[in-house]
Structure formats: C-alpha cells, structure tokens
Amino acid sequence: MEATVTTANSEANKTWGGGNEPMGASYGKLMMWFFIVSDALTFSGFLAAYGFSRFKFIETWPLADEVFTHFPFMHGVPAPMYYVALMTFILIFSSVTMVLAVDAGHKLDKTKVTFYMFLTIIGGLIFVGSQAWEWKNFIKGEYGAIETKGGSILQFVDNTGKRVALAEFASTLPEEREQLSRNKGRWFMSESTLPTYSVAEVQAGFKANPNILVRTEIIYENSPANKADKKLHPSLNKIKHKEILTRAESEARLANAHYVVEGANLQRNEYGSKLFADFFFFITGFHGFHVFSGVIINIIIFFNVIMGTYEKRRSYEMVEKVGLYWHFVDLVWVFVFTVFYLV
C-alpha cells in the first residue's frame, strides 16, 4: 500500500511539479494562445454586433465602395477600395516576413532574424499610418450631404448620377452665424464646428441649379416564391437600392432639411447611418491599437535580437511568441476587411 502511495505521489509531482510542457508547448506560448482565443471572442462579438446593426438599418447603411474611394496623391480620382486592398496586402506581407523571422530563429541565424523583423516593423508602421490617413479622409468627408428632420441622409448628384459636392452648387448668402461656445452660449452650452454652408445656402443653390438631384436609399419589398420563405427569411423580401429622386421629389425632401453634414463623426455621418461611423471608428480603431501594440513589442524584440539576448540563450522563442500575436492581428484584419469592407 505504501509503495502504491509513493508511486502516486511521484506521478503527481511529475505532473504538477513544474518543468512540463502541456501539448508540447512552453508555458509562454500556451499563455499567448489563451490570450489569442479570448481576444478572438472579443472581436467576434464586435463583428456580430456590426452585422446585426447593418441588417436593422439596411435602408441607410452606406456602401463601402462609395465611402473609401481615396488614394494618396490621387485627389479627385475615384479608386474604390484600392487603398484598403493595398493596406491589407502590406499587412499580410508583414505576416510572411514574420514567418521568415521565426524560421531564421529556429536556425539561430541572428542576421536574418534582424532583417525580417525590421521588414515586419516597417509593414506594421505603414499599415498604422495608412489607417490614420483613412480616418482623416473619413472624418473630413468629400462631398457633404443634408440630414433631414427624420434623420435621413440626402446626397446630391447630377443628371448622369455622378456625386456632386456641396461646394459645386451651394450659394453664398449674406448671413453670418457665430459658433456657440461655452463662454457665449446660454447655460454654458457649446456645439461642434459649424459646417461650411448653412441649410439655407444649400437650398438656395439647389433651386438655382435645376440639373442637381437628390439621391437617397430606399428599401423595396420583394415578392418571394412562397409565403413560407417570406416568414422564415424576412431579409429576402427587402432590396436595398440607392434611388435618384425626381426634381419635384428632391425639392420636397430638401424642404425637410435640418442640418448640413460634412464628413463623419460620432454624431453625424454624411455617408448614411450614424452607427456605420461608430462601428468604423471602434472596430478599426481597436484593431489599429492591436497593430500599434504589436509594432512596439516587435521593436523591443528587434533591439533584443540586435544586442544578442536570444543568441546567448540559444533560443529565439520570444520571436515565435510575438509572431503568434502578429499572425492573429493579421487574421483578424482579414475578417474585418471581409465583413466591414467587402460584404
């Protein structure tokens, strides 16, 4: 009996006494996997919330290929989704260089680890800078729009359906309005920066340009093959369509104008639903924070490689652990790119 107890105790000490590697992975890599799984669940919740919100407000949800049309040094040239695709390619390429850095670490090749880590850092910095540039254009806007009292967004087009910016037709009226600030307003109220044009100036310019029309999004009811499909899949009954209104309809809708919207922020969005801007800032910002954090960690590891820290340990496992995090960040962006920009 005593021999059996001794054997059991020795087995327990062998299992829980430390120095073991569950599933063949070190504790450092295992903890990184735990973090990745928990973070993946967080991103899944965000993207699921985005999907439900888009379905609920489908009639005013912007189309990504009409929002992200900018490309550096190509102002005024429509390039829908081109720069976002380039950003995605750069981030995926940085994941490839990270794989090469990890592989070089397994071979204890300090020179190659340094080189590929450097390329990974450059790719991450380009991506973060590109996201900041994209945010700037999204916030600034390009065309401007009108928000009605009911919350609808009215965009302006010419007879051919091409978008027209407010600056191209808005009138300049002899009116002067001072921005409300805390030291001048009643009860110390304040308001955001005033738009370039007032509602009256947009309405006056619209009347003076008969070739300008209003475009807005409308949902049409579709007729499914049978009533069972209609009950089970109500989304099949709705067709989202951007419609250009007639001149008379445009004037009627513009009469309910409430606010001039330029760009997007957490309160208003010239592209459509306000929630689109909220999700854009939150999801891409949260992912951008992950990329920025990864770049900082990669820089620390990069200098450790240069100083020979891992060469002395005869192990580049830290590079591998950081590589797991970097691959996760890249994979998350593939899902964000697909759900947010492509679908």
C-alpha positions in Angstrom: 0.0 0.0 0.0 2.8 2.4 1.0 4.6 1.6 -2.3 1.5 2.5 -4.2 1.1 5.8 -2.4 4.7 6.7 -3.1 4.2 6.0 -6.8 1.1 8.1 -6.9 2.8 11.0 -5.2 5.8 10.8 -7.5 3.4 10.9 -10.5 1.6 13.9 -9.1 4.9 15.7 -8.5 6.0 14.8 -12.1 2.8 16.4 -13.4 2.4 19.5 -11.2 6.0 20.0 -10.1 6.8 22.4 -12.9 9.0 22.0 -15.9 6.4 20.2 -18.0 5.1 21.4 -21.4 1.4 20.8 -22.0 0.7 19.7 -25.5 4.4 20.2 -26.3 4.2 23.9 -25.9 6.0 26.1 -23.4 4.0 28.0 -20.8 4.8 31.2 -22.5 3.3 30.1 -25.8 0.4 28.5 -24.1 -0.5 31.8 -22.3 -0.2 33.6 -25.7 -2.7 31.1 -27.1 -5.1 31.8 -24.2 -4.8 35.5 -24.9 -5.4 35.0 -28.6 -8.6 32.9 -28.0 -10.0 35.4 -25.6 -9.2 38.3 -27.9 -10.8 36.4 -30.8 -14.0 36.1 -28.9 -14.0 39.9 -28.3 -13.5 40.7 -32.0 -16.2 38.1 -32.8 -18.7 40.0 -30.6 -17.9 43.3 -32.2 -18.3 42.0 -35.8 -21.5 40.2 -34.8 -22.9 43.4 -33.4 -21.9 45.2 -36.6 -23.7 42.6 -38.7 -27.0 42.8 -36.7 -26.9 46.6 -36.8 -26.3 46.7 -40.5 -29.3 44.4 -41.1 -31.5 46.5 -38.9 -30.6 49.8 -40.5 -30.1 48.5 -44.0 -32.0 51.3 -45.7 -29.5 53.9 -44.6 -26.3 51.8 -44.4 -23.5 53.2 -46.5 -21.8 51.1 -49.2 -18.1 50.8 -48.5 -17.1 51.2 -52.2 -18.7 54.6 -52.2 -17.1 55.7 -49.0 -13.5 54.5 -49.2 -12.6 55.9 -52.6 -9.5 57.9 -51.7 -5.9 57.1 -52.8 -2.8 59.1 -51.8 -1.7 61.7 -54.3 -4.7 60.9 -56.5 -7.2 63.5 -55.2 -10.4 63.5 -57.2 -9.7 60.2 -58.9 -12.3 57.6 -57.8 -10.4 54.5 -56.6 -13.0 52.5 -54.6 -11.3 50.1 -52.1 -8.0 50.2 -53.8 -6.1 51.7 -50.9 -7.8 49.4 -48.4 -6.7 46.4 -50.5 -3.2 47.8 -50.6 -3.2 48.1 -46.8 -4.4 44.5 -46.5 -1.7 43.3 -48.8 1.0 45.1 -46.8 -0.2 43.7 -43.5 -0.4 40.1 -44.9 3.1 40.6 -46.4 4.4 41.6 -42.9 3.0 38.3 -41.6 5.1 36.5 -44.2 8.3 38.3 -43.1 7.4 37.4 -39.5 7.2 33.7 -40.6 10.7 34.0 -42.1 12.0 35.7 -38.9 10.7 32.8 -36.8 12.2 30.2 -39.2 15.5 32.0 -39.0 15.3 32.0 -35.2 14.9 28.2 -35.3 18.2 28.1 -37.2 19.8 30.6 -34.8 20.5 32.9 -37.7 20.7 36.3 -36.0 21.3 38.3 -39.2 18.2 37.0 -40.9 16.0 37.4 -37.8 17.1 41.0 -37.6 16.4 41.7 -41.3 13.0 40.1 -41.3 11.9 41.6 -38.0 12.9 45.0 -39.5 10.7 44.4 -42.5 7.8 43.3 -40.2 8.1 46.5 -38.2 8.1 48.7 -41.4 5.0 46.9 -42.7 3.2 47.5 -39.4 4.1 51.1 -39.3 2.9 51.6 -42.9 -0.4 50.0 -42.0 -1.0 52.1 -38.9 -0.1 55.2 -40.9 -2.5 54.2 -43.6 -5.3 53.7 -41.1 -4.7 57.2 -39.7 -4.8 58.7 -43.2 -8.0 56.8 -43.9 -9.5 58.1 -40.7 -8.6 61.6 -41.7 -10.4 61.4 -45.0 -13.4 59.7 -43.4 -13.8 62.4 -40.8 -13.2 65.2 -43.3 -15.6 63.9 -46.0 -15.5 64.7 -49.6 -19.0 65.7 -50.9 -21.2 66.7 -47.9 -24.9 65.9 -47.5 -28.1 67.0 -45.8 -29.7 65.4 -42.8 -33.5 65.7 -42.7 -35.6 66.1 -39.6 -36.4 62.4 -39.8 -32.7 61.5 -39.8 -32.4 60.5 -43.5 -29.3 61.5 -45.4 -29.7 63.2 -48.7 -26.8 63.2 -51.2 -26.6 65.2 -54.4 -25.9 64.0 -57.9 -26.1 65.5 -61.4 -28.2 64.2 -64.4 -25.8 61.4 -65.0 -25.9 60.1 -61.4 -22.4 61.4 -60.5 -22.0 62.7 -57.0 -21.8 66.4 -56.6 -20.1 68.2 -53.7 -21.9 71.0 -51.9 -19.1 73.4 -52.9 -20.1 73.0 -56.5 -23.6 74.4 -56.2 -24.2 75.9 -52.7 -24.9 79.6 -52.7 -23.3 82.2 -50.5 -26.0 84.2 -48.7 -25.5 87.5 -46.8 -25.9 85.8 -43.4 -23.5 85.5 -40.6 -23.7 83.0 -37.8 -21.3 82.7 -34.8 -20.4 79.3 -33.4 -21.9 78.6 -30.0 -19.2 78.2 -27.3 -19.3 77.8 -23.6 -18.4 81.3 -22.8 -21.1 82.8 -25.1 -23.9 80.3 -25.0 -26.8 80.0 -22.7 -26.1 77.8 -19.6 -22.5 77.4 -20.9 -23.7 75.2 -23.8 -21.4 74.5 -26.8 -21.7 73.0 -30.2 -19.4 71.3 -32.8 -17.6 73.2 -35.5 -20.1 74.9 -37.9 -20.3 73.4 -41.4 -19.0 75.3 -44.4 -22.5 76.0 -45.7 -25.8 76.5 -43.9 -29.0 74.7 -44.8 -30.4 77.9 -46.5 -27.4 78.2 -48.7 -27.7 74.6 -49.8 -31.4 75.0 -50.5 -30.8 78.3 -52.5 -28.0 76.7 -54.5 -30.2 73.7 -55.3 -33.0 75.9 -56.6 -30.6 77.8 -58.8 -29.2 74.6 -60.4 -32.1 72.6 -62.0 -29.6 69.8 -63.1 -28.9 68.8 -59.5 -31.0 66.0 -58.0 -31.2 64.3 -54.6 -30.1 60.7 -54.1 -31.2 58.7 -51.1 -31.5 55.0 -50.1 -34.9 53.3 -50.2 -36.0 49.7 -49.4 -38.3 47.9 -51.8 -40.4 44.9 -50.8 -39.6 41.9 -52.9 -42.0 39.1 -53.7 -40.6 35.7 -52.6 -41.6 32.5 -54.3 -43.9 31.5 -51.4 -45.2 32.8 -48.1 -43.1 30.2 -46.1 -39.9 31.8 -47.4 -41.2 35.2 -46.6 -41.8 34.2 -42.9 -38.6 32.3 -42.5 -36.3 34.7 -44.3 -37.8 38.3 -44.0 -34.5 39.7 -45.2 -35.2 38.1 -48.6 -38.2 40.4 -49.0 -36.1 43.6 -48.9 -34.0 45.1 -51.6 -31.7 47.9 -50.7 -31.4 50.5 -53.5 -30.0 53.9 -53.8 -32.6 55.9 -55.8 -32.2 59.3 -57.5 -35.4 61.2 -56.9 -37.2 63.4 -59.5 -36.7 67.1 -59.3 -40.1 67.6 -57.6 -39.4 64.8 -55.1 -36.0 66.2 -54.4 -37.4 69.6 -53.6 -39.9 68.1 -51.3 -37.3 66.1 -49.4 -34.9 69.0 -49.2 -37.6 71.2 -47.7 -37.3 69.0 -44.5 -33.5 69.7 -44.3 -32.3 70.0 -40.8 -28.5 70.0 -40.8 -25.6 70.1 -43.2 -23.3 67.2 -42.7 -19.7 67.2 -43.8 -17.7 64.0 -43.2 -18.4 61.7 -40.3 -18.1 61.7 -36.5 -19.8 60.0 -33.6 -22.9 62.2 -34.0 -23.4 62.6 -37.8 -22.4 60.8 -40.9 -22.7 62.1 -44.5 -22.4 58.6 -45.9 -25.5 57.2 -44.2 -26.3 55.6 -40.8 -24.6 57.1 -37.8 -23.9 53.6 -36.5 -21.7 53.0 -39.5 -19.3 55.7 -38.3 -19.5 54.4 -34.7 -18.6 50.9 -35.7 -15.9 52.1 -38.1 -14.1 54.1 -35.5 -14.4 51.5 -32.8 -13.6 48.3 -34.8 -10.8 49.7 -37.0 -9.5 51.7 -34.0 -9.5 48.7 -31.8 -7.7 46.7 -34.4 -5.3 49.6 -35.1 -4.4 49.6 -31.4 -3.5 45.9 -31.6 -1.3 46.6 -34.6 0.4 49.6 -32.9 0.9 47.5 -29.8 2.4 44.7 -31.9 4.8 47.2 -33.6 6.0 48.4 -30.2 6.6 44.9 -29.0 8.3 44.0 -32.3 10.6 47.0 -31.8 11.6 45.8 -28.3 12.2 42.2 -29.6 14.2 43.7 -32.6 16.6 45.5 -30.3 17.0 42.4 -28.1 17.9 40.5 -31.2 20.5 43.1 -32.2 22.0 43.0 -28.7 22.3 39.2 -28.9 20.0 38.5 -26.0 18.4 35.4 -27.6 21.7 34.4 -29.1 23.1 34.0 -25.6 20.0 32.0 -24.6 20.4 29.8 -27.7 16.7 30.2 -28.2 14.5 32.7 -30.2 11.3 31.6 -28.6 10.3 35.2 -27.8 10.3 35.9 -31.6 8.0 32.9 -32.0 5.6 34.1 -29.3 5.4 37.6 -30.7 4.9 36.0 -34.1 1.8 34.2 -32.9 0.3 37.6 -31.8 1.2 39.2 -35.1 -0.4 36.4 -37.1 -3.5 36.8 -35.0 -3.7 40.5 -35.7 -3.3 39.8 -39.4 -6.0 37.2 -39.4 -8.4 39.5 -37.5 -7.9 42.1 -40.2 -8.9 39.6 -42.9 -12.2 39.2 -41.1 -12.7 42.9 -40.5 -11.8 43.6 -44.2 -14.3 41.0 -45.4 -17.2 41.9 -43.1 -16.7 45.7 -43.0 -15.5 46.5 -46.5 -16.5 43.7 -48.8 -19.8 42.3 -47.7 
